[in-house]
């Protein structure tokens, strides 16, 4: 992992720690902005990061972009990230913002498991290292939208999604190293 990436990870870790201090305020701010139309749009974006849609989406993208040699490492990255998320959710057991702040669930498919870290965000950031330079900026924008949708819908705190981005990206980098792709 090069020096710039390490620097960004430390910056994101610092942001996650800082966000943790203001999580409730950030969540209340986003929840106050909710409208029916925006909730529908954000729910649609959030669904694309779901475990039952996302793996097929990334597989399709890698095949279309002729990067099939990255399929197995990308899937390993996803599995590793989701395993870490599951273990962290069990150990940390942090209530979701809509539960902790006494808000109504904004998604009919809202989850009642733990909030920290965001599995959706881990997944979308875990595959970032496997994408080519042409599509990477678009994917990063999509990943940020997924992260924001999770906060907007009251399903995660800001620190949950920042930590998810770090964990996901590190899983992608680890998978790259395991398969000696760099």
N, C-alpha and C positions, 0 to 999 in steps of 0.2 A: 504494500500500500504506500503510495507516494506521500510526500510531506504535505502537499496541499489538501489531500483528502483527510489526512489525520487532523490537520488544522480545522477543517470544516466540521469534523466529527466532534472535536472539543468545543467548538462554537455552539453546535447543536446541543451538546450535553449541557453547556452552560445555560442555553435558552430553555431547555427542559426544566432545569432546576429553578430558573427564574419564573417560568410559566407555572410551576407547581405552587409558588407563593400566591399567584393571582388566578389560579384555576377557576375558582367559584365566580369571581368577577367577570372573567372572560366568558364563561359559560352563560351567565346571566345576560351579558351584553348580546351574545348571539341569539339566545332564546327570545329576547325582547324584539329582535328584528324579524322574527318568523312571520311569514304570510302563507296562505294556502298554496299559492302558485310556487313560491320559492321552496316550500317544503316538498312539493311534488318533484321539482327539478332536482333538488339535493338528494331526495330518496332514490331517484333514478341513477344519479351518479354513484351513490353509495352502493347500490345493488351491483354495479359493474365490478366493485372490489370484493364481492362476496365469494366465499370459498366454492360455491356451486357454479359460478359463472367465470370468475377470474382465471382459473387454470386453463380453461378452454380458450379464453380470449388471448392469453399470452402465447399459448401453443399456436394458435392461428396466426398471430402476428409474426412469430419467429419463423413459421413455415413460409408465409408470404414474403418475408424479407430475406428468404434463403439463408437462414441461420439455424438450420436444423441441428447442427452439431452442438448448439447451446441448449437444446431442449432438456436433456438429462440434467445438466448442471443447474438450469433454471428451476426445474422441478425440485431438485435437491435443496436449493436455496429456499423455495417456498415451504417445503416440508420442515426444514430446520427452523425457519422463522416461526411457523405455526406451532411447532413443538415448544419452542422457547416461550411463545405467547401463552400457550395453554398452561405450562408450568408456572409462569409468572402470575397469571390470573388466579390460579389456585392458591399460590403462596400469599400474594398481596391482597387479593379479595377486596378490591376497592369498588364501592358502589358507583354506578353510572350517574352522571350529572342529573338526569331527569329524576332519578330516585333520590339522590342525596339532597337536591334542591327543591324537592316536592313539586316538580313539574309533571304535567301529563306527558306520557310517551308520545313522541311525534311521529313515530313510524308504527304501522300496524304489525310490522315484523321485528319490532325492537327486541333486543336481547336482554335477558335478566341476569346474564353471567357478569363477571367482573369487568371493570372498565380498563384497567391498566395491564398491559399496553394494548394499543389498537391492532388487532389482527389484520383488518382491512389495509391499514397503512403499512404494516410489515410486508404484506404480500405485494403491494404495488411498488414499494421501494426495493424489495428483494430481487426483482428482475431487472432493475435499471442497468446494472453492469453488463447485461447480455444484449442490450439493444445497440444498434449502430448509431453513429453520430447524427445521421439525418433525422431519425425518429426520436432520439433521446430527449431533445427539448420539449417535444409535444407530449412525450410520456411523463416528463417531470411536471409539466403543467397539469396533466391529468391526475398524477399522484397527489399534487397539492390540492386539487379540487376534491379528491376523495377524502383527504385529511380534513379539509374545511367542512365538507358535508357531514362528517362524523361529529364535529364540534357543533355545527349549526343545528343538527337534529337532536342534540342533547344526549348523544350516546357516548361521547368521550370528552375528556378535558383536553386542553391544549398540551399539557405535559404528556398525556397518553399518546397523542399522535406524533409529537416530536420524538419521544422515545421509540415509538414504532418505526419511524423513518430511520433512526440510527440503527436499530436492531435489524431491520430489513436490509438496509444497505450493507451492513457488516456480514450478514448471512450470504448475500450475493457475492461479496468479495471473497469470503471463505470458500464458497463453492468454486469460484474461479480458480483459487489456489489449489484446491483438492484435485480439480481436473487439469491443472497446469495449463490453463488457457492463455495466460499472459506471457 
